[in-house]
Amino acid sequence: MSGQEKRETKFETKLIHFGGEVDEATGASSVPIYQASTFHHHDIFNPPQHDYSRSGNPTRQALEDYIAVLEGGVQGFAFASGMAAISTTLMLLSAGDHIIVTEDVYGGTYRLLSNILTRMNIETTFVDMTQPELVKAALKANTKAVYMETPSNPTLKITDIAEISAWARDKGLLSIVDNTFMTPYYQRPIELGTDIVLHSATKFLGGHSDVLAGLAVARTDELARQLKYVQNGLGTVLGAQDSWLLMRGMKTLGARMAHSEISARKLADWLSRRGDIDAVFYPGLANHPGREVQEKQSTGYGAVVSFDVGSGERAKRLLNLVKLPLVAVSLGAVESILSYPPMMSHASMPPEVRAERGITDGLLRFSVGLEDIDDLLADLDEALRNS
């Protein structure tokens, strides 16, 4: 290596040294919280970088630069929630446009596409994106974008990001990936050709069940300009306090994800050996149909395991018997979270639609936290035996 070459730092190092980790003015080891709504113009002919916090805030800017570094994009954007990030991004579409979307997408995204954007004459076709030919067959004259969620929520189906993104670019379509489950620690869609990456940062990026936030990252300057315009116009921005909390959580992303994934793999193996479980969904299992694609585009399998206990009645009994996991909406925290998609994340999806997508009444979603896995298994074993 010559003296002129700069060595690329590893991802775990970027989590700590992302470029804005030290306050230039004071040397503080934490980005200050700029709790200000507006900023003085010292010279009216030379306005400051930030003039009003909806349009830009120094604390939020540090976070937006942070996620851009981690995802390998040109610019990041921070929103008041994951759905705010998704809805703002989809506002890049116009009346009369059509979008192709992962069929077993998050329930909130399904609701937005099916019940809200339809009022604006934006049309959606939901397809099984594990089969690229179905995606390509869904193309219409008015198609403008492809929206991927991989692994999908909650059935953990895998979409080939590079193949679909390349096809989208060839057809002049915008490609979007919800990267919430994998995070840039395991998967970086922009490096695979995707145009925009989205996160519910409430989940793994925040990691502590204490902040509501969404993030988006653009691949090109032009897309960044468009996203910034819509974000400012809608005002769907993240506040300074929550921006600071999210940055604090993101610094430990690598350590948390690595620990939780080891435990999730043990949980999936343990569940798959039981005779009282109808099905287990986890990309790290040898029999998962998407494992080969997952290993091609990601460096891990994630920390979410879904499994079917056979019936809705048994699932509900089990939820009232477990002692360690939170029984709650959400995922990706230091504490394990056990969710029931039919009544939680996908309650807005009609029962017949859930059934078509494999979201059965007996399906549970386990987001593995930082507890000792043996304790989690013992707790779940007792609940399963008594449910």
Secondary structure, DSSP 4 states (H G I P E B T S, - for coil): --TT--PPPPHHHHHH-SS-SS-TTT--SS------SB---SSTTS--S-SBTTT--HHHHHHHHHHHHHHT-SEEEEESSHHHHHHHHHTTS-TT-EEEEETT--HHHHHIIIIIGGGGT-EEEEE-TTSHHHHHHT--TTEEEEEEESS-TTT-----HHHHHHHHHHTT-EEEEE-TTTHHHH--GGGGT-SEEEEETTTTTT-SS----EEEEESSHHHHHHHHHHHHHHT-BPPHHHHHHHHHHHTTHHHHHHHHHHHHHHHHHHHHT-TT-SEEE-TTSTT-TTHHHHHHH-SS--SEEEEE-S-HHHHHHHHTT-SSSEESS---SSS-EEE-TTTTTTTTS-HHHHHHTT--TTEEEEE--SS-HHHHHHHHHHHHHH-
